Amino acid sequence: MRSEIAYTLRLGAPLALGELGWMSTYIVDALMIGRLPAGYSPLAQSAALLGNTIFYAIVFSAIYLMNGLETLISQAYGQGKRDECLYLLAQSGWIIIVCTPGVIAATLGCVALLPHLGTPKNIVEETFRYTRPLVLSTPFLMAYMALRRYLQSMNNVVWVTVSLLTASVVNWLGDWVFLFGHFGASPLGIAGSAWGTLVVRLYMLLLLGVGAYVATRRLNLSFQIPMLLPDARRLRALLAIGWPSGLENLTEFGVSTYMSILCTRLGTVLAAAQDVVLNLNAFVYQVPLGLSYATVTRVGQAAGRNNRAQVERAANASLALGVGFIAVAGLLFAVFAPFWAGLYSKNADVVTAAVPIFTLCAFLLLGDTTFVMLASALTGLGDTRTPMIVSLIWNWAIGMPLGYALAFHHGMALKGLWFGRATASVGTGLTLLAFWQWRLRRADADPRKPSLNVIRSLTATHEIAVNDVRASTPS
């Protein structure tokens, strides 16, 4: 177990550090927008909150369609089939090509629906100004995430970490130029923040493209024309694992979007407070999220070797590290809440509204961390449907109705929404923990001692895509 924790830290710590750098780009955006004129900044913050929650809910659902890359590449790498890793990366390009126009259309369409959901006209107008340039970054972001999954599934995390850590600097420069107008650029207000985001996405893609080229050459691999042609069998295998992850992500991001839309009905002050809490909550969550990528890789590689004991050790090590960290972070959240809120806003009303939410965040983070670690362990085994079902039930059948009732029928406003969200988070974590233990006990009790292929319940298509030696795969 000590050795597994060391391996997980070696792979996960750089990714967690990189995730903090990635999240810092959103924090930079929030801080820079908060420095706009006092009469305009709450409106701009509300628009950025809505635009981000809508766009990222949709684009990450498309990105999570490529989650099969992590499962299949890590298992193929664990079996020593390096050419299959490159083949799968090439096939992900077709998912990007098909999804990009859909993401753009869906994002702008959702913004157009906001007036019908009770969102004030001035917020809708600013949200459109923000999202129009933001959606242009879609293909860059999706291609970057495909390259990232390719690299980290083969234990190459240095380029990923560097790209994530340096992103905030590039983003700050882009905001400084476009938001306020420097180096001859006109001040674009809220739209300038979106243009800065587009620039940083392109930068990250180019940097990781270099990293992928170096890693591929080091493995003595090279792209061949057949790899670039659509392969129905591999695409089915990728999407069969990816679509439940995409739907799960949509339900979870949809919760934030739904809460943000409801917050606009509570006024710009509470909407700005929601933005403050969401940003800091997401920032802290990046550490267990980074560790969860290591979980997929470690569990997937162990599954590729059919090593049942290592699968369990990898999941336990990640869970211990993630929950241990988030317990400390949650305590700091609750104790120093006025300080964290004051970092984001100089508006006293916004700070006052945000402070009590941080205590709820402490419980929410514990539930989310437990869930993401075990969902990632199941993803390494090819099971993405169980986390999807658990998330769907707890968030939308329980958490959100509870939050709405408390907010609008029992006078709890923002605190009511977050209480419902925290209830769902704790519920998803405990449910998945119970399921994981049950699944392992069921496997141990089976007298046939089934292989990991049976435990993870993959279809025959997945087995063919990962395990067969493909004569058609170029060497």
Secondary structure, DSSP 8 states (H G I E B T S, - for coil): -HHHHHHHHHHHHHHHHHHHHHHHHHHHHHHHHHTS-TTTHHHHHHHHHHHHHHHHHHHHHHHGGGTHHHHHHHHHHHTT-HHHHHHHHHHHHHHHHHHHHHHHHHHHHHHHHGGGGT--HHHHHHHHHHHHHHGGGHHHHHHHHHHHHHHHTTT--HHHHHHHHHHHHHHHHHHHHHHHT-TT----THHHHHHHHHHHHHHHHHHHHHHHHHHHHHTT----HHHHS--HHHHHHHHHHHHHHHHHHHHHHHHHHHHHHHHHTT-HHHHHHHHHHHHHHHHHHHHHHHHHHHHHHHHHHHHHTT-HHHHHHHHHHHHHHHHHHHHHHHHHHHHTHHHHHHHH---HHHHHHHHHHHHHHHHHHHHHHHHHHHHHHHHHTT--HHHHHHHHIIIIIIIHHHHHHHHHTSS-HHHHHHHHHHHHHHHHHHHHHHHHHHHHHHHHH-TT---HHHHTT--HHHHHHHHS--TTS--
